[in-house]
């Protein structure tokens, strides 16, 4: 195998680009460049019929027309240590084909690693507005088996989902399968011959399962809410819902104790024994489903805010590792009230966090955009207060081979933290400690 470093010297690239395409992330926005690049590994002639293949670790790099490239770990998304792709037949990368398959306004695409035969094994991905790439689960087969290109143009969006054309080896002819979008589980389900989609039970590790949904205590599922009762910011849920994190402290400066809880109101508990980059917890339980923040201010009725509202309406399902983890509070905007953070796994290097504030009624609101920071905790202590807001060290970037220190400033008129300067080095703990952190 020719190592990637030597290969880069031979072909004149910092990192070999295997697939490439461009697409707007939203209507009316300029297109971004999307590339699948080889981070480490090499090339061999072990492909089909002696063809060359790249093998190693890959990233999906989304580069806006103006701004910093955003990388997502493709191996982590596929949950495998090693991935292979066929080398492009000429100097141009394989094309990436995009389509909005679930009708949410964001571009989706399908990629298949190296294979030999009529049909590849494709995984579906989507690109979020901030440039991160996520994987879309499919029931009952994930990856999907169809087509014969590294990125498939054979997926056609139809009302409520998409169609996939494939070659059926059992019949020796082509056929079409239809998949319907299930927004409550954030997954596609194959439509059966009778027209009914498969029933989705869980989406563990993006390898989803199908069947009748169990509601027993042994399954780890909390009974779903009645149909027609969507989550709202004010509605209280039963006390038999599951509290995964809780803190009691004075958040509003009135010298009385307040209680803040992160509560799963619908979802499941599971243990992921499969090793992956974010499973460094020794097989502790994960909780996946719909969550609310329940706030009981002293002397007031409890109020609830749906977490999906806080992270944006493009997702309804969230995951937290274990229960009883600490909520981290700090006064980041110097208003005498404590703010806190909640986070969701993003890549092997870090998570996406949102800074949250609690108003006088107990309702919670987002005070920042999603912030990509190191660690995989449910609430983070890596935000270091400054005179005008906070700053933090971003995770290591393979593209720049360095860390960075990003600052956020509080803008009282807008009621939000807004990103400011970014320095090409880690933040200095000596200049701004985190002594104001409360758990």
C-alpha positions as CSV (number, residue, x, y, z in Angstrom):
1,X,0.0,0.0,0.0
2,X,1.2,3.5,-0.9
3,X,0.9,5.6,2.3
4,X,-1.3,8.7,2.1
5,X,1.6,11.1,2.8
6,X,3.6,9.6,-0.1
7,X,0.6,9.6,-2.3
8,X,-0.1,13.2,-1.6
9,X,3.4,14.1,-2.8
10,X,3.0,12.0,-5.9
11,X,-0.3,13.5,-7.0
12,X,0.3,17.0,-5.7
13,X,-2.5,17.1,-3.2
14,X,-2.6,17.8,0.5
15,X,-5.2,15.1,0.8
16,X,-6.6,13.0,-2.0
17,X,-10.2,14.0,-2.9
18,X,-12.2,10.9,-3.8
19,X,-15.8,12.3,-4.2
20,X,-16.9,15.9,-4.8
21,X,-20.0,17.9,-5.5
22,X,-21.6,21.3,-4.8
23,X,-25.1,22.2,-3.5
24,X,-26.8,25.0,-1.7
25,X,-27.6,24.2,2.0
26,X,-30.8,26.2,1.7
27,X,-33.0,27.9,-0.9
28,X,-31.4,31.1,-2.1
29,X,-28.0,30.4,-0.5
30,X,-24.8,30.1,-2.5
31,X,-23.6,26.5,-3.1
32,X,-21.0,24.9,-0.8
33,X,-18.4,22.4,-1.9
34,X,-18.7,18.9,-0.5
35,X,-15.7,16.6,-0.7
36,X,-14.9,13.1,0.6
37,X,-11.1,13.2,1.4
38,X,-8.6,10.6,2.6
39,X,-7.1,11.7,5.9
40,X,-4.8,8.7,6.5
41,X,-4.3,5.4,4.8
42,X,-3.1,4.6,1.3
43,X,-3.9,3.1,-2.1
44,X,-3.6,-0.4,-3.4
45,X,-4.5,-2.4,-6.6
46,X,-6.8,-4.7,-4.6
47,X,-10.0,-3.5,-6.2
48,X,-12.4,-5.3,-8.5
49,X,-10.6,-6.6,-11.6
50,X,-7.4,-5.2,-10.3
51,X,-8.5,-1.6,-9.9
52,X,-7.0,0.8,-7.4
53,X,-8.8,1.5,-4.1
54,X,-8.1,4.0,-1.4
55,X,-8.3,2.6,2.1
56,X,-8.1,4.3,5.5
57,X,-9.8,7.2,7.4
58,X,-12.0,9.7,5.5
59,X,-13.7,13.0,6.2
60,X,-16.6,14.7,4.6
61,X,-15.5,18.3,4.2
62,X,-18.1,21.1,3.5
63,X,-16.5,24.3,2.4
64,X,-18.7,27.5,2.0
65,X,-18.0,30.2,-0.5
66,X,-16.9,32.4,2.4
67,X,-15.9,30.9,5.7
68,X,-14.1,28.0,7.3
69,X,-14.4,24.3,6.1
70,X,-16.4,22.0,8.3
71,X,-15.2,18.4,8.7
72,X,-17.3,15.3,9.7
73,X,-15.6,12.0,10.4
74,X,-17.0,9.6,7.8
75,X,-15.5,6.5,9.5
76,X,-17.4,7.5,12.7
77,X,-20.6,8.1,10.8
78,X,-20.2,4.6,9.3
79,X,-19.0,3.2,12.6
80,X,-16.0,1.4,11.2
81,X,-12.2,1.9,11.6
82,X,-11.5,1.4,7.9
83,X,-13.3,2.5,4.7
84,X,-12.4,1.8,1.1
85,X,-13.3,3.7,-2.1
86,X,-12.5,3.0,-5.7
87,X,-10.0,5.4,-7.2
88,X,-11.6,7.7,-9.7
89,X,-11.0,6.6,-13.3
90,X,-9.4,9.9,-14.2
91,X,-8.0,13.0,-12.5
92,X,-11.5,14.2,-11.5
93,X,-13.2,12.9,-8.3
94,X,-16.3,10.8,-8.4
95,X,-19.4,13.1,-8.4
96,X,-21.7,13.4,-5.4
97,X,-25.4,13.4,-6.2
98,X,-27.8,15.4,-4.0
99,X,-31.5,15.4,-3.4
100,X,-33.9,16.5,-0.6
101,X,-35.2,13.1,0.2
102,X,-37.3,13.8,3.3
103,X,-38.6,17.3,2.3
104,X,-36.9,19.2,5.1
105,X,-35.1,21.7,2.8
106,X,-31.6,20.3,3.5
107,X,-29.6,18.4,0.9
108,X,-29.2,14.6,1.3
109,X,-26.9,12.2,-0.5
110,X,-26.0,8.5,-0.6
111,X,-22.5,7.0,-0.5
112,X,-21.3,3.4,-0.9
113,X,-17.8,2.2,0.0
114,X,-15.9,-0.1,-2.4
115,X,-17.9,-3.1,-3.6
116,X,-17.8,-5.7,-6.4
117,X,-21.1,-6.6,-8.0
118,X,-24.3,-5.0,-9.4
119,X,-25.4,-3.3,-6.3
120,X,-23.5,-1.3,-3.6
121,X,-24.3,-0.9,0.1
122,X,-25.3,2.8,0.5
123,X,-25.7,4.9,3.6
124,X,-27.8,8.1,3.5
125,X,-26.5,11.4,4.8
126,X,-27.8,14.9,5.2
127,X,-26.0,18.3,5.6
128,X,-27.1,20.6,8.4
129,X,-27.1,24.4,7.9
130,X,-23.9,24.7,9.9
131,X,-22.1,22.3,7.6
132,X,-22.0,19.2,9.7
133,X,-23.0,15.9,8.1
134,X,-25.3,13.4,9.8
135,X,-26.4,9.9,8.9
136,X,-30.1,9.1,8.2
137,X,-31.3,5.7,9.4
138,X,-33.3,3.4,7.2
139,X,-35.6,0.5,8.1
140,X,-35.2,-2.5,7.8
141,X,-32.0,-2.4,5.8
142,X,-29.2,0.0,6.5
143,X,-27.0,0.3,4.4
144,X,-29.3,0.1,1.4
145,X,-28.4,-2.2,-1.4
146,X,-28.8,-0.8,-4.9
147,X,-27.0,1.0,-7.8
148,X,-23.3,0.7,-8.8
149,X,-21.6,4.1,-8.2
150,X,-19.7,5.5,-5.2
151,X,-22.5,8.2,-4.9
152,X,-25.9,7.2,-6.3
153,X,-28.0,9.3,-8.7
154,X,-30.7,6.7,-8.6
155,X,-32.6,8.0,-5.6
156,X,-35.7,10.0,-6.6
157,X,-37.6,12.1,-4.2
158,X,-41.4,11.4,-4.2
159,X,-44.1,12.8,-1.9
160,X,-43.4,11.5,1.6
161,X,-40.1,9.9,0.8
162,X,-38.0,8.5,-2.0
163,X,-37.7,5.7,-4.6
164,X,-34.6,3.6,-5.2
165,X,-34.0,1.7,-8.5
166,X,-31.9,-1.5,-8.2
167,X,-31.0,-4.7,-10.0
168,X,-32.7,-7.8,-8.5
169,X,-30.3,-10.7,-8.9
170,X,-33.0,-13.2,-7.9
171,X,-35.1,-12.2,-10.9
172,X,-32.4,-10.9,-13.2
173,X,-34.2,-7.6,-13.8
174,X,-34.6,-4.1,-12.4
175,X,-37.0,-3.1,-9.7
176,X,-37.9,-0.1,-7.6
177,X,-38.3,0.2,-3.8
178,X,-40.2,3.0,-2.0
179,X,-39.2,4.4,1.4
180,X,-41.4,6.7,3.5
181,X,-40.1,9.3,5.9
182,X,-41.0,8.9,9.6
183,X,-40.4,12.3,11.3
184,X,-41.1,11.0,14.8
185,X,-38.2,8.6,14.6
186,X,-36.1,10.6,12.1
187,X,-35.7,7.6,9.8
188,X,-36.9,6.2,6.5
189,X,-39.0,3.0,6.4
190,X,-39.3,0.6,3.5
191,X,-42.9,0.4,2.1
192,X,-44.1,-3.2,2.0
193,X,-45.8,-4.7,-1.0
194,X,-49.2,-4.0,0.7
195,X,-48.4,-0.3,0.9
196,X,-47.7,-0.2,4.6
197,X,-44.2,1.0,5.8
198,X,-42.2,-1.1,8.3
199,X,-42.8,-0.2,11.9
200,X,-39.8,1.5,13.5
201,X,-38.8,0.4,17.0
202,X,-35.4,2.0,17.4
203,X,-32.5,3.6,15.6
204,X,-29.6,2.2,17.6
205,X,-26.3,3.2,16.1
206,X,-28.1,4.2,12.9
207,X,-28.7,0.5,12.4
208,X,-32.4,0.5,12.8
209,X,-34.8,-2.3,13.6
210,X,-38.4,-3.0,12.7
211,X,-41.3,-4.7,14.3
212,X,-44.2,-4.1,16.7
213,X,-43.2,-1.5,19.3
214,X,-42.9,-3.0,22.8
215,X,-43.9,-0.9,25.8
216,X,-42.8,-3.1,28.6
217,X,-40.4,-1.9,31.3
218,X,-37.8,-4.5,30.3
219,X,-37.6,-2.9,26.8
220,X,-36.5,0.4,28.3
221,X,-39.2,2.3,26.5
222,X,-41.4,5.0,28.0
223,X,-44.9,4.7,26.7
224,X,-45.4,7.2,23.8
225,X,-47.6,10.2,24.3
226,X,-51.2,9.9,22.9
227,X,-51.5,10.8,19.2
228,X,-52.4,14.4,18.5
229,X,-50.6,15.7,21.6
230,X,-47.4,17.4,20.4
231,X,-44.8,18.6,22.8
232,X,-45.2,22.2,23.7
233,X,-43.2,24.7,25.8
234,X,-45.7,24.8,28.7
235,X,-47.4,21.4,29.0
236,X,-46.4,19.3,32.0
237,X,-45.7,15.6,31.4
238,X,-46.4,12.7,33.9
239,X,-44.0,12.2,36.8
240,X,-43.3,8.7,35.6
241,X,-41.2,10.2,32.7
242,X,-37.5,9.7,33.2
243,X,-35.2,12.4,34.7
244,X,-31.7,12.0,33.2
245,X,-30.1,15.1,34.8
246,X,-31.1,17.4,37.7
247,X,-29.7,20.4,39.6
248,X,-31.0,22.4,42.5
249,X,-29.5,25.9,43.0
250,X,-30.4,29.5,42.9
251,X,-30.5,30.4,39.2
252,X,-32.2,33.8,39.4
253,X,-30.5,35.5,42.3
254,X,-33.4,35.5,44.8
255,X,-31.5,33.4,47.4
256,X,-34.1,30.6,47.0
257,X,-33.4,27.1,45.6
258,X,-34.7,26.3,42.1
259,X,-34.8,22.9,40.4
260,X,-33.8,22.2,36.8
261,X,-34.3,18.8,35.2
262,X,-33.7,17.2,31.8
263,X,-36.5,14.8,31.3
264,X,-37.2,12.1,28.7
265,X,-40.9,12.1,28.0
266,X,-40.9,9.6,25.2
267,X,-38.1,7.3,24.0
268,X,-35.9,4.3,25.0
269,X,-33.0,3.2,27.0
270,X,-30.3,1.0,25.4
271,X,-26.7,-0.1,25.9
272,X,-24.4,0.2,22.9
273,X,-21.7,-2.5,23.3
274,X,-20.3,-1.8,19.9
275,X,-17.0,0.1,20.1
276,X,-17.1,3.5,18.5
277,X,-15.4,6.9,19.0
278,X,-18.0,8.3,21.3
279,X,-18.6,5.2,23.4
280,X,-15.9,5.7,26.0
281,X,-18.2,5.1,28.9
282,X,-17.9,1.4,29.5
283,X,-21.2,0.4,28.1
284,X,-23.3,2.7,30.2
285,X,-26.9,3.2,29.1
286,X,-28.0,5.7,26.5
287,X,-31.3,7.4,26.5
288,X,-32.8,8.4,23.1
289,X,-36.1,10.1,22.4
290,X,-37.9,13.3,23.1
291,X,-36.8,15.5,26.0
292,X,-37.9,18.6,27.8
293,X,-36.2,20.9,30.3
294,X,-38.4,21.1,33.4
295,X,-37.8,24.1,35.6
296,X,-39.3,24.6,39.1
297,X,-38.5,28.1,40.2
298,X,-39.1,28.7,44.0
299,X,-42.7,29.6,44.7
300,X,-43.8,29.1,41.1
301,X,-45.5,26.3,39.1
302,X,-43.1,24.1,37.0
303,X,-42.6,25.0,33.4
304,X,-41.4,22.8,30.5
305,X,-39.6,23.6,27.3
306,X,-39.1,21.1,24.5
307,X,-35.4,20.6,23.8
308,X,-36.1,20.4,20.0
309,X,-37.1,24.0,20.1
310,X,-33.8,24.9,21.7
311,X,-31.6,23.1,19.2
312,X,-33.8,24.1,16.2
313,X,-36.8,22.4,14.6
314,X,-34.8,20.3,12.1
315,X,-34.6,17.5,14.6
316,X,-36.9,15.9,17.3
317,X,-34.9,13.0,18.6
318,X,-32.0,13.5,21.0
319,X,-29.5,11.2,22.9
320,X,-27.9,11.5,26.3
321,X,-25.4,9.2,27.8
322,X,-26.4,7.8,31.2
323,X,-28.4,9.5,33.9
324,X,-27.4,11.7,36.8
325,X,-24.8,13.6,34.9
326,X,-24.1,17.2,36.1
327,X,-25.7,20.3,34.6
328,X,-23.1,23.0,34.4
329,X,-24.2,26.6,35.3
330,X,-22.3,29.9,34.8
331,X,-23.2,33.5,34.5
332,X,-21.9,34.1,31.0
333,X,-23.6,37.3,30.2
334,X,-23.1,39.0,33.6
335,X,-26.8,39.6,34.2
336,X,-26.9,38.0,37.7
337,X,-28.7,34.9,36.4
338,X,-27.1,31.6,35.7
339,X,-27.0,30.1,32.2
340,X,-26.3,26.4,31.4
341,X,-25.5,24.2,28.4
342,X,-26.8,21.1,26.8
343,X,-24.9,19.1,24.1
344,X,-25.3,16.5,21.5
345,X,-22.7,14.3,19.9
346,X,-21.3,15.7,16.6
347,X,-18.0,14.0,15.8
348,X,-15.4,11.8,17.4
349,X,-13.7,15.0,18.5
350,X,-16.5,17.0,20.0
351,X,-20.2,17.8,20.5
352,X,-22.6,20.6,19.6
353,X,-23.7,22.7,22.6
354,X,-26.3,25.4,23.1
355,X,-26.1,28.1,25.8
356,X,-29.5,28.3,27.5
357,X,-31.2,30.8,29.7
358,X,-34.2,30.6,32.1
359,X,-36.7,33.5,32.1
360,X,-38.8,34.7,35.1
361,X,-41.6,32.1,34.3
362,X,-39.2,29.2,34.2
363,X,-39.2,28.8,30.4
364,X,-35.9,28.1,28.7
365,X,-34.6,29.8,25.5
366,X,-31.4,29.4,23.4
367,X,-29.0,32.3,23.9
368,X,-26.5,31.1,21.3
369,X,-26.3,29.2,18.0
370,X,-25.0,25.6,18.2
371,X,-21.3,25.7,19.4
372,X,-18.9,23.0,18.3
373,X,-16.7,22.3,21.3
374,X,-14.6,19.4,22.6
375,X,-16.0,16.6,24.8
376,X,-19.1,14.4,24.8
377,X,-20.8,15.4,28.0
378,X,-24.5,16.3,28.3
379,X,-23.5,19.7,29.7
380,X,-20.1,21.2,29.3
381,X,-17.6,23.2,31.4
382,X,-15.3,24.2,28.6
383,X,-16.8,27.6,28.1
384,X,-14.5,30.1,29.9
385,X,-16.2,33.5,30.9
386,X,-14.7,36.7,29.6
387,X,-15.6,40.4,30.3
388,X,-18.0,40.4,27.3
389,X,-19.1,36.7,27.1
390,X,-17.0,33.5,26.8
391,X,-14.5,31.7,24.8
392,X,-13.4,28.1,24.3
393,X,-10.9,26.0,22.4
394,X,-12.3,24.2,19.4
395,X,-11.5,20.6,18.8
396,X,-8.4,19.7,16.8
397,X,-8.9,20.2,13.0
398,X,-7.3,17.8,10.7
399,X,-7.5,20.4,7.9
400,X,-5.5,23.1,9.8
401,X,-3.6,20.6,12.0
402,X,-4.3,22.8,14.9
403,X,-6.8,24.0,17.6
404,X,-8.4,27.4,17.7
405,X,-9.8,29.8,20.4
406,X,-13.2,31.1,19.5
407,X,-14.9,34.0,21.3
408,X,-18.6,34.7,21.7
409,X,-19.8,38.2,22.9
410,X,-23.1,39.0,24.6
411,X,-25.4,41.4,22.6
412,X,-28.0,42.5,25.0
413,X,-30.2,44.1,22.3
414,X,-30.5,40.9,20.4
415,X,-30.5,38.8,23.6
416,X,-28.0,36.4,22.2
417,X,-24.3,35.5,22.2
418,X,-22.8,36.2,18.8
419,X,-19.5,34.7,17.5
420,X,-16.6,37.1,17.5
421,X,-12.9,36.6,16.9
422,X,-11.1,33.3,16.4
423,X,-7.4,32.9,17.2
424,X,-5.3,30.2,15.6
425,X,-4.2,28.6,18.9
426,X,-5.8,27.1,22.0
427,X,-7.3,29.4,24.6
428,X,-5.1,30.1,27.6
429,X,-6.6,28.7,30.9
430,X,-4.3,31.2,32.7
431,X,-6.0,34.2,31.2
432,X,-9.6,33.1,31.9
433,X,-10.3,30.4,34.3
434,X,-13.7,28.7,34.9
435,X,-14.0,29.4,38.6
436,X,-17.6,30.6,38.1
437,X,-18.7,27.1,37.0
438,X,-21.5,25.6,39.3
439,X,-22.7,22.1,39.1
